[in-house]
């Protein structure tokens, strides 16, 4: 089965290569893009809005993680800053002690007194040398700690800025999704109104039918009224009997030109021409 599918797919690719040449890849990519766009367009808007809300909610764990890291770094920097401050104070005190011992050695006395104890000049110099080495080491450590503190403070500030931007973007997305949801509801209301328009058209047709029926009834009533107005009058006397003899006499009587006279007149007129 897999072998047949591979053979069929290879044959299809060869056929496309033969028909379209080097443009075959472009056709395939365009076709795939059209299919993806068609599928996306057919997805309901409500589903897309809910999907957007889900994606926004997926940001929350990342926000909480970054907040935790920022708070943890803030605590660590507070501890580091306290360590730097403590070392700075210690170095300040150590510097004062070194300067005090140096001044005592510079007096040239063979024995020196500190805190009620008596030390030789050589003892004081050795202790002063050890103290100075520690001071230089601590001074270098303090320098590095200050650099670390400064760098971590900058990183923390950048992280705070990124978190603020993320929260602002999230808030903007929430507002935009709410706006889209409101627009979708307006579209649904418009679609419902369109359905009501269909009902109105049915009602309009019913009204037109009633009007047509009223018109037909008006016409019928007027025709009936007209027929009643033109009914013949009642004949009070019966028809008179006709005298055929008198009718013939009247038709061929002396007052009317006879057939012979009419024919003679016509003949005379012809001779005149």
C-alpha positions, 0 to 999 in steps of 0.5 A: 500500500505504501509502495503504491502511494509512493509510486503514485506520488512520484508519478504525479510529481513527474507529471507536474514537472513535465507540464509546468517545468521549473514553475511546478514548485511555485504552483504547488506552493501556491496551491498549498497556500490557497488550501490553507487560506480556504481552511482558515476562512471557513473556521468560525469567527467565534472559534478564532476569538476563543483561540486568541483568548487561549493563546493570551492565557498561555502567556500567563505562565511565562509572566509568572516565571519571569516575575519569580526570576525578577523577585529572586534576582532582586533578593540576590542583588540586595544581598550582594549590595549588603556584602559590598557595603560591608566590605566597603566599611571594612576597607575604610576601617582597615585603611585607617588602621594602616595609616595609623600604624604607618605613622607610628612606625615613622616615629622611629621608636624601637617599641610601639604601643597599641591597645595597652600592648607593647610591640617591637617596630619589626612586629608592627611592620610585619603585621602592617605588611600582612594587613596591607596585602589583605587590604589590596586583595579585598580592594580587588574583590570589592572592585569586582563585586561592584562590577558584578552588582552594576551588571546584574542591576542593569540586567534586572532593569532590562528584565523589568522593562521586558516584563512591563512590555509583555504585560502591556502587550498582553493587556492590549491583546485582551482589549483587542480581543474584547473589541473583536468579540463586540464586533462579532456580536454586532454582526450576529445582531445584523444577521438576526435583523436580516432574518427579520427582514425576510419575515417582513417580506412575507408579511408584505406579500400577505398584505398585497394579497389582501389588497388584490382580494379587496380590489376584485371584490370592489370590481365585482360589486361595481359590475353588479351595480352597473347591471342593475342600473341598465335593466330595460323599462317595463313595457306597459302596452303590447306590440302593435300588429304590422300591416304588410299591405300598407308597408308595400304601398308606402314602399312603392307609393307615388311619392317614391320614384319607381324602378322604371323611372330610375332606370330611364334616368340612369340611361339618359345620363349615360347618353349625355356622356 
